[in-house]
Amino acid sequence: MGRNLASSLARRYQSDPMRRFDRLPSPLRAWLREAALPWSPASALRIWNRACRKGGPERALARLTEVEAATLARDRVSFAFDASQKRKTG
């Protein structure tokens, strides 16, 4: 299988995910280690930076917890909806 080596487009390099994790602020790394969901370093850092500008590291950790709780609640609702649809059709 050949690759298009003659492309004029810039190549996108995937950086090492562990290196990206290691570069995160230590409170964020600690939060991610205990998180219920698998977070990408990029999305966690985006939320962290936005919340830190508004209220510091404590606010950022609280915001990450809020976002995770909302995602889990949304996931529970969709799971319950899928289960009820299967009961009606099956």
Backbone as XML, in Angstrom:
<?xml version="1.0"?>
<chain id="A" units="angstrom">
  <residue number="1" name="MET">
    <atom name="N" x="0.848" y="-1.168" z="0.000"/>
    <atom name="CA" x="0.000" y="0.000" z="0.000"/>
    <atom name="C" x="0.897" y="1.234" z="0.000"/>
  </residue>
  <residue number="2" name="GLY">
    <atom name="N" x="0.732" y="2.041" z="-1.033"/>
    <atom name="CA" x="1.571" y="3.221" z="-1.148"/>
    <atom name="C" x="1.005" y="4.407" z="-0.388"/>
  </residue>
  <residue number="3" name="ARG">
    <atom name="N" x="1.876" y="5.312" z="-0.059"/>
    <atom name="CA" x="1.466" y="6.537" z="0.604"/>
    <atom name="C" x="1.695" y="7.696" z="-0.343"/>
  </residue>
  <residue number="4" name="ASN">
    <atom name="N" x="0.924" y="8.723" z="-0.200"/>
    <atom name="CA" x="1.072" y="9.895" z="-1.043"/>
    <atom name="C" x="2.190" y="10.763" z="-0.480"/>
  </residue>
  <residue number="5" name="LEU">
    <atom name="N" x="3.390" y="10.470" z="-0.900"/>
    <atom name="CA" x="4.548" y="11.193" z="-0.377"/>
    <atom name="C" x="4.749" y="12.529" z="-1.077"/>
  </residue>
  <residue number="6" name="ALA">
    <atom name="N" x="4.054" y="12.751" z="-2.186"/>
    <atom name="CA" x="4.233" y="13.978" z="-2.935"/>
    <atom name="C" x="3.243" y="15.072" z="-2.531"/>
  </residue>
  <residue number="7" name="SER">
    <atom name="N" x="2.451" y="14.841" z="-1.513"/>
    <atom name="CA" x="1.455" y="15.817" z="-1.090"/>
    <atom name="C" x="2.128" y="17.091" z="-0.589"/>
  </residue>
  <residue number="8" name="SER">
    <atom name="N" x="1.512" y="18.221" z="-0.937"/>
    <atom name="CA" x="2.053" y="19.502" z="-0.479"/>
    <atom name="C" x="1.450" y="19.909" z="0.871"/>
  </residue>
  <residue number="9" name="LEU">
    <atom name="N" x="0.493" y="19.114" z="1.373"/>
    <atom name="CA" x="-0.124" y="19.414" z="2.653"/>
    <atom name="C" x="0.832" y="19.118" z="3.802"/>
  </residue>
  <residue number="10" name="ALA">
    <atom name="N" x="0.735" y="19.916" z="4.827"/>
    <atom name="CA" x="1.583" y="19.689" z="6.001"/>
    <atom name="C" x="1.156" y="18.395" z="6.684"/>
  </residue>
  <residue number="11" name="ARG">
    <atom name="N" x="2.112" y="17.647" z="7.133"/>
    <atom name="CA" x="1.809" y="16.394" z="7.827"/>
    <atom name="C" x="1.431" y="16.683" z="9.262"/>
  </residue>
  <residue number="12" name="ARG">
    <atom name="N" x="0.472" y="15.930" z="9.745"/>
    <atom name="CA" x="0.081" y="16.047" z="11.150"/>
    <atom name="C" x="0.742" y="14.925" z="11.922"/>
  </residue>
  <residue number="13" name="TYR">
    <atom name="N" x="1.495" y="15.295" z="12.893"/>
    <atom name="CA" x="2.159" y="14.301" z="13.715"/>
    <atom name="C" x="1.360" y="14.103" z="14.998"/>
  </residue>
  <residue number="14" name="GLN">
    <atom name="N" x="1.141" y="12.862" z="15.345"/>
    <atom name="CA" x="0.473" y="12.555" z="16.605"/>
    <atom name="C" x="1.549" y="12.534" z="17.687"/>
  </residue>
  <residue number="15" name="SER">
    <atom name="N" x="1.369" y="13.403" z="18.658"/>
    <atom name="CA" x="2.350" y="13.406" z="19.743"/>
    <atom name="C" x="2.060" y="12.246" z="20.690"/>
  </residue>
  <residue number="16" name="ASP">
    <atom name="N" x="3.004" y="11.943" z="21.495"/>
    <atom name="CA" x="2.888" y="10.856" z="22.456"/>
    <atom name="C" x="1.842" y="11.212" z="23.514"/>
  </residue>
  <residue number="17" name="PRO">
    <atom name="N" x="0.757" y="10.424" z="23.661"/>
    <atom name="CA" x="-0.284" y="10.759" z="24.630"/>
    <atom name="C" x="0.238" y="10.831" z="26.066"/>
  </residue>
  <residue number="18" name="MET">
    <atom name="N" x="1.198" y="10.007" z="26.406"/>
    <atom name="CA" x="1.746" y="10.048" z="27.763"/>
    <atom name="C" x="2.532" y="11.340" z="27.989"/>
  </residue>
  <residue number="19" name="ARG">
    <atom name="N" x="3.214" y="11.804" z="26.973"/>
    <atom name="CA" x="3.958" y="13.059" z="27.092"/>
    <atom name="C" x="2.986" y="14.229" z="27.269"/>
  </residue>
  <residue number="20" name="ARG">
    <atom name="N" x="1.860" y="14.206" z="26.522"/>
    <atom name="CA" x="0.853" y="15.259" z="26.686"/>
    <atom name="C" x="0.275" y="15.217" z="28.095"/>
  </residue>
  <residue number="21" name="PHE">
    <atom name="N" x="0.019" y="14.016" z="28.622"/>
    <atom name="CA" x="-0.495" y="13.872" z="29.982"/>
    <atom name="C" x="0.509" y="14.409" z="30.992"/>
  </residue>
  <residue number="22" name="ASP">
    <atom name="N" x="1.778" y="14.067" z="30.809"/>
    <atom name="CA" x="2.817" y="14.496" z="31.746"/>
    <atom name="C" x="2.996" y="16.010" z="31.779"/>
  </residue>
  <residue number="23" name="ARG">
    <atom name="N" x="2.640" y="16.706" z="30.702"/>
    <atom name="CA" x="2.783" y="18.159" z="30.656"/>
    <atom name="C" x="1.613" y="18.898" z="31.302"/>
  </residue>
  <residue number="24" name="LEU">
    <atom name="N" x="0.558" y="18.191" z="31.685"/>
    <atom name="CA" x="-0.590" y="18.833" z="32.324"/>
    <atom name="C" x="-0.217" y="19.315" z="33.716"/>
  </residue>
  <residue number="25" name="PRO">
    <atom name="N" x="-0.909" y="20.326" z="34.229"/>
    <atom name="CA" x="-0.674" y="20.768" z="35.611"/>
    <atom name="C" x="-0.934" y="19.609" z="36.585"/>
  </residue>
  <residue number="26" name="SER">
    <atom name="N" x="-0.157" y="19.521" z="37.642"/>
    <atom name="CA" x="-0.265" y="18.370" z="38.548"/>
    <atom name="C" x="-1.653" y="18.209" z="39.174"/>
  </residue>
  <residue number="27" name="PRO">
    <atom name="N" x="-2.375" y="19.278" z="39.553"/>
    <atom name="CA" x="-3.729" y="19.039" z="40.086"/>
    <atom name="C" x="-4.671" y="18.437" z="39.040"/>
  </residue>
  <residue number="28" name="LEU">
    <atom name="N" x="-4.486" y="18.827" z="37.785"/>
    <atom name="CA" x="-5.304" y="18.260" z="36.710"/>
    <atom name="C" x="-4.952" y="16.795" z="36.487"/>
  </residue>
  <residue number="29" name="ARG">
    <atom name="N" x="-3.676" y="16.464" z="36.521"/>
    <atom name="CA" x="-3.278" y="15.051" z="36.379"/>
    <atom name="C" x="-3.864" y="14.210" z="37.503"/>
  </residue>
  <residue number="30" name="ALA">
    <atom name="N" x="-3.832" y="14.732" z="38.721"/>
    <atom name="CA" x="-4.390" y="13.996" z="39.861"/>
    <atom name="C" x="-5.892" y="13.796" z="39.674"/>
  </residue>
  <residue number="31" name="TRP">
    <atom name="N" x="-6.596" y="14.818" z="39.196"/>
    <atom name="CA" x="-8.035" y="14.707" z="38.972"/>
    <atom name="C" x="-8.323" y="13.657" z="37.891"/>
  </residue>
  <residue number="32" name="LEU">
    <atom name="N" x="-7.548" y="13.681" z="36.825"/>
    <atom name="CA" x="-7.754" y="12.731" z="35.726"/>
    <atom name="C" x="-7.523" y="11.283" z="36.161"/>
  </residue>
  <residue number="33" name="ARG">
    <atom name="N" x="-6.585" y="11.083" z="37.075"/>
    <atom name="CA" x="-6.327" y="9.715" z="37.561"/>
    <atom name="C" x="-7.535" y="9.151" z="38.302"/>
  </residue>
  <residue number="34" name="GLU">
    <atom name="N" x="-8.333" y="10.026" z="38.914"/>
    <atom name="CA" x="-9.502" y="9.589" z="39.678"/>
    <atom name="C" x="-10.816" y="9.733" z="38.897"/>
  </residue>
  <residue number="35" name="ALA">
    <atom name="N" x="-10.752" y="10.239" z="37.689"/>
    <atom name="CA" x="-11.964" y="10.509" z="36.908"/>
    <atom name="C" x="-12.699" y="9.218" z="36.556"/>
  </residue>
  <residue number="36" name="ALA">
    <atom name="N" x="-14.026" y="9.320" z="36.465"/>
    <atom name="CA" x="-14.858" y="8.171" z="36.117"/>
    <atom name="C" x="-14.838" y="7.898" z="34.621"/>
  </residue>
  <residue number="37" name="LEU">
    <atom name="N" x="-14.567" y="8.908" z="33.824"/>
    <atom name="CA" x="-14.562" y="8.776" z="32.371"/>
    <atom name="C" x="-13.145" y="8.913" z="31.831"/>
  </residue>
  <residue number="38" name="PRO">
    <atom name="N" x="-12.884" y="8.313" z="30.690"/>
    <atom name="CA" x="-11.569" y="8.511" z="30.057"/>
    <atom name="C" x="-11.547" y="9.867" z="29.355"/>
  </residue>
  <residue number="39" name="TRP">
    <atom name="N" x="-10.678" y="10.742" z="29.771"/>
    <atom name="CA" x="-10.569" y="12.079" z="29.208"/>
    <atom name="C" x="-9.326" y="12.166" z="28.340"/>
  </residue>
  <residue number="40" name="SER">
    <atom name="N" x="-9.418" y="12.907" z="27.252"/>
    <atom name="CA" x="-8.205" y="13.195" z="26.485"/>
    <atom name="C" x="-7.505" y="14.361" z="27.180"/>
  </residue>
  <residue number="41" name="PRO">
    <atom name="N" x="-6.181" y="14.372" z="27.151"/>
    <atom name="CA" x="-5.471" y="15.496" z="27.760"/>
    <atom name="C" x="-5.888" y="16.836" z="27.152"/>
  </residue>
  <residue number="42" name="ALA">
    <atom name="N" x="-6.165" y="16.862" z="25.863"/>
    <atom name="CA" x="-6.528" y="18.119" z="25.200"/>
    <atom name="C" x="-7.860" y="18.653" z="25.706"/>
  </residue>
  <residue number="43" name="SER">
    <atom name="N" x="-8.880" y="17.800" z="25.816"/>
    <atom name="CA" x="-10.184" y="18.295" z="26.256"/>
    <atom name="C" x="-10.154" y="18.685" z="27.733"/>
  </residue>
  <residue number="44" name="ALA">
    <atom name="N" x="-9.448" y="17.926" z="28.541"/>
    <atom name="CA" x="-9.342" y="18.268" z="29.964"/>
    <atom name="C" x="-8.601" y="19.596" z="30.138"/>
  </residue>
  <residue number="45" name="LEU">
    <atom name="N" x="-7.539" y="19.795" z="29.377"/>
    <atom name="CA" x="-6.763" y="21.032" z="29.485"/>
    <atom name="C" x="-7.572" y="22.235" z="28.992"/>
  </residue>
  <residue number="46" name="ARG">
    <atom name="N" x="-8.387" y="22.037" z="27.968"/>
    <atom name="CA" x="-9.224" y="23.132" z="27.466"/>
    <atom name="C" x="-10.196" y="23.614" z="28.555"/>
  </residue>
  <residue number="47" name="ILE">
    <atom name="N" x="-10.863" y="22.672" z="29.224"/>
    <atom name="CA" x="-11.775" y="23.024" z="30.315"/>
    <atom name="C" x="-10.996" y="23.648" z="31.474"/>
  </residue>
  <residue number="48" name="TRP">
    <atom name="N" x="-9.862" y="23.080" z="31.804"/>
    <atom name="CA" x="-9.014" y="23.572" z="32.889"/>
    <atom name="C" x="-8.613" y="25.029" z="32.648"/>
  </residue>
  <residue number="49" name="ASN">
    <atom name="N" x="-8.104" y="25.314" z="31.465"/>
    <atom name="CA" x="-7.643" y="26.683" z="31.171"/>
    <atom name="C" x="-8.790" y="27.684" z="31.224"/>
  </residue>
  <residue number="50" name="ARG">
    <atom name="N" x="-9.919" y="27.318" z="30.645"/>
    <atom name="CA" x="-11.072" y="28.224" z="30.635"/>
    <atom name="C" x="-11.541" y="28.517" z="32.062"/>
  </residue>
  <residue number="51" name="ALA">
    <atom name="N" x="-11.637" y="27.474" z="32.890"/>
    <atom name="CA" x="-12.117" y="27.649" z="34.270"/>
    <atom name="C" x="-11.081" y="28.354" z="35.140"/>
  </residue>
  <residue number="52" name="CYS">
    <atom name="N" x="-9.797" y="28.115" z="34.906"/>
    <atom name="CA" x="-8.753" y="28.794" z="35.689"/>
    <atom name="C" x="-8.775" y="30.296" z="35.449"/>
  </residue>
  <residue number="53" name="ARG">
    <atom name="N" x="-9.067" y="30.708" z="34.228"/>
    <atom name="CA" x="-9.150" y="32.144" z="33.945"/>
    <atom name="C" x="-10.288" y="32.797" z="34.723"/>
  </residue>
  <residue number="54" name="LYS">
    <atom name="N" x="-11.336" y="32.019" z="34.984"/>
    <atom name="CA" x="-12.498" y="32.577" z="35.674"/>
    <atom name="C" x="-12.405" y="32.472" z="37.192"/>
  </residue>
  <residue number="55" name="GLY">
    <atom name="N" x="-11.603" y="31.512" z="37.711"/>
    <atom name="CA" x="-11.617" y="31.379" z="39.161"/>
    <atom name="C" x="-10.498" y="30.579" z="39.779"/>
  </residue>
  <residue number="56" name="GLY">
    <atom name="N" x="-9.476" y="30.251" z="39.064"/>
    <atom name="CA" x="-8.347" y="29.544" z="39.641"/>
    <atom name="C" x="-8.478" y="28.031" z="39.607"/>
  </residue>
  <residue number="57" name="PRO">
    <atom name="N" x="-7.456" y="27.337" z="40.119"/>
    <atom name="CA" x="-7.419" y="25.876" z="40.060"/>
    <atom name="C" x="-8.581" y="25.186" z="40.772"/>
  </residue>
  <residue number="58" name="GLU">
    <atom name="N" x="-9.012" y="25.743" z="41.898"/>
    <atom name="CA" x="-10.127" y="25.108" z="42.622"/>
    <atom name="C" x="-11.394" y="25.141" z="41.772"/>
  </residue>
  <residue number="59" name="ARG">
    <atom name="N" x="-11.618" y="26.276" z="41.114"/>
    <atom name="CA" x="-12.781" y="26.405" z="40.235"/>
    <atom name="C" x="-12.653" y="25.463" z="39.041"/>
  </residue>
  <residue number="60" name="ALA">
    <atom name="N" x="-11.450" y="25.296" z="38.537"/>
    <atom name="CA" x="-11.233" y="24.413" z="37.391"/>
    <atom name="C" x="-11.548" y="22.960" z="37.755"/>
  </residue>
  <residue number="61" name="LEU">
    <atom name="N" x="-11.113" y="22.529" z="38.929"/>
    <atom name="CA" x="-11.410" y="21.160" z="39.359"/>
    <atom name="C" x="-12.912" y="20.960" z="39.558"/>
  </residue>
  <residue number="62" name="ALA">
    <atom name="N" x="-13.564" y="21.974" z="40.119"/>
    <atom name="CA" x="-15.019" y="21.892" z="40.304"/>
    <atom name="C" x="-15.726" y="21.832" z="38.956"/>
  </residue>
  <residue number="63" name="ARG">
    <atom name="N" x="-15.250" y="22.611" z="37.991"/>
    <atom name="CA" x="-15.867" y="22.619" z="36.662"/>
    <atom name="C" x="-15.691" y="21.275" z="35.969"/>
  </residue>
  <residue number="64" name="LEU">
    <atom name="N" x="-14.522" y="20.682" z="36.081"/>
    <atom name="CA" x="-14.303" y="19.350" z="35.492"/>
    <atom name="C" x="-15.259" y="18.331" z="36.101"/>
  </residue>
  <residue number="65" name="THR">
    <atom name="N" x="-15.468" y="18.413" z="37.409"/>
    <atom name="CA" x="-16.396" y="17.505" z="38.076"/>
    <atom name="C" x="-17.821" y="17.733" z="37.579"/>
  </residue>
  <residue number="66" name="GLU">
    <atom name="N" x="-18.199" y="19.000" z="37.381"/>
    <atom name="CA" x="-19.530" y="19.315" z="36.855"/>
    <atom name="C" x="-19.723" y="18.746" z="35.454"/>
  </residue>
  <residue number="67" name="VAL">
    <atom name="N" x="-18.735" y="18.944" z="34.603"/>
    <atom name="CA" x="-18.828" y="18.462" z="33.220"/>
    <atom name="C" x="-18.910" y="16.938" z="33.196"/>
  </residue>
  <residue number="68" name="GLU">
    <atom name="N" x="-18.108" y="16.289" z="34.020"/>
    <atom name="CA" x="-18.130" y="14.830" z="34.061"/>
    <atom name="C" x="-19.484" y="14.320" z="34.567"/>
  </residue>
  <residue number="69" name="ALA">
    <atom name="N" x="-20.029" y="14.947" z="35.603"/>
    <atom name="CA" x="-21.332" y="14.536" z="36.135"/>
    <atom name="C" x="-22.425" y="14.714" z="35.090"/>
  </residue>
  <residue number="70" name="ALA">
    <atom name="N" x="-22.383" y="15.810" z="34.345"/>
    <atom name="CA" x="-23.380" y="16.037" z="33.295"/>
    <atom name="C" x="-23.268" y="14.995" z="32.191"/>
  </residue>
  <residue number="71" name="THR">
    <atom name="N" x="-22.054" y="14.629" z="31.843"/>
    <atom name="CA" x="-21.847" y="13.608" z="30.814"/>
    <atom name="C" x="-22.355" y="12.255" z="31.290"/>
  </residue>
  <residue number="72" name="LEU">
    <atom name="N" x="-22.072" y="11.911" z="32.529"/>
    <atom name="CA" x="-22.549" y="10.645" z="33.073"/>
    <atom name="C" x="-24.075" y="10.613" z="33.144"/>
  </residue>
  <residue number="73" name="ALA">
    <atom name="N" x="-24.693" y="11.724" z="33.535"/>
    <atom name="CA" x="-26.162" y="11.791" z="33.603"/>
    <atom name="C" x="-26.763" y="11.644" z="32.213"/>
  </residue>
  <residue number="74" name="ARG">
    <atom name="N" x="-26.183" y="12.287" z="31.233"/>
    <atom name="CA" x="-26.657" y="12.190" z="29.859"/>
    <atom name="C" x="-26.511" y="10.762" z="29.343"/>
  </residue>
  <residue number="75" name="ASP">
    <atom name="N" x="-25.423" y="10.115" z="29.709"/>
    <atom name="CA" x="-25.178" y="8.738" z="29.289"/>
    <atom name="C" x="-26.195" y="7.795" z="29.929"/>
  </residue>
  <residue number="76" name="ARG">
    <atom name="N" x="-26.544" y="8.024" z="31.200"/>
    <atom name="CA" x="-27.553" y="7.199" z="31.868"/>
    <atom name="C" x="-28.907" y="7.334" z="31.191"/>
  </residue>
  <residue number="77" name="VAL">
    <atom name="N" x="-29.257" y="8.544" z="30.789"/>
    <atom name="CA" x="-30.537" y="8.774" z="30.121"/>
    <atom name="C" x="-30.556" y="8.057" z="28.778"/>
  </residue>
  <residue number="78" name="SER">
    <atom name="N" x="-29.497" y="8.157" z="28.011"/>
    <atom name="CA" x="-29.480" y="7.494" z="26.703"/>
    <atom name="C" x="-29.489" y="5.980" z="26.867"/>
  </residue>
  <residue number="79" name="PHE">
    <atom name="N" x="-28.825" y="5.467" z="27.904"/>
    <atom name="CA" x="-28.833" y="4.031" z="28.146"/>
    <atom name="C" x="-30.245" y="3.570" z="28.520"/>
  </residue>
  <residue number="80" name="ALA">
    <atom name="N" x="-30.938" y="4.319" z="29.359"/>
    <atom name="CA" x="-32.300" y="3.973" z="29.744"/>
    <atom name="C" x="-33.222" y="4.027" z="28.532"/>
  </residue>
  <residue number="81" name="PHE">
    <atom name="N" x="-33.025" y="5.002" z="27.662"/>
    <atom name="CA" x="-33.837" y="5.118" z="26.456"/>
    <atom name="C" x="-33.605" y="3.909" z="25.546"/>
  </residue>
  <residue number="82" name="ASP">
    <atom name="N" x="-32.346" y="3.527" z="25.344"/>
    <atom name="CA" x="-32.037" y="2.361" z="24.506"/>
    <atom name="C" x="-32.666" y="1.102" z="25.076"/>
  </residue>
  <residue number="83" name="ALA">
    <atom name="N" x="-32.607" y="0.923" z="26.394"/>
    <atom name="CA" x="-33.171" y="-0.279" z="27.027"/>
    <atom name="C" x="-34.686" y="-0.308" z="26.855"/>
  </residue>
  <residue number="84" name="SER">
    <atom name="N" x="-35.351" y="0.837" z="26.991"/>
    <atom name="CA" x="-36.808" y="0.851" z="26.850"/>
    <atom name="C" x="-37.207" y="0.574" z="25.404"/>
  </residue>
  <residue number="85" name="GLN">
    <atom name="N" x="-36.429" y="1.025" z="24.445"/>
    <atom name="CA" x="-36.733" y="0.751" z="23.045"/>
    <atom name="C" x="-36.567" y="-0.731" z="22.728"/>
  </residue>
  <residue number="86" name="LYS">
    <atom name="N" x="-35.579" y="-1.354" z="23.316"/>
    <atom name="CA" x="-35.365" y="-2.786" z="23.080"/>
    <atom name="C" x="-36.513" y="-3.603" z="23.660"/>
  </residue>
  <residue number="87" name="ARG">
    <atom name="N" x="-37.037" y="-3.187" z="24.819"/>
    <atom name="CA" x="-38.161" y="-3.905" z="25.416"/>
    <atom name="C" x="-39.403" y="-3.815" z="24.549"/>
  </residue>
  <residue number="88" name="LYS">
    <atom name="N" x="-39.642" y="-2.654" z="23.936"/>
    <atom name="CA" x="-40.835" y="-2.464" z="23.120"/>
    <atom name="C" x="-40.755" y="-3.271" z="21.816"/>
  </residue>
  <residue number="89" name="THR">
    <atom name="N" x="-39.551" y="-3.392" z="21.255"/>
    <atom name="CA" x="-39.418" y="-4.072" z="19.982"/>
    <atom name="C" x="-39.107" y="-5.549" z="20.159"/>
  </residue>
  <residue number="90" name="GLY">
    <atom name="N" x="-38.599" y="-5.946" z="21.282"/>
    <atom name="CA" x="-38.131" y="-7.327" z="21.442"/>
    <atom name="C" x="-38.994" y="-8.191" z="22.178"/>
  </residue>
</chain>
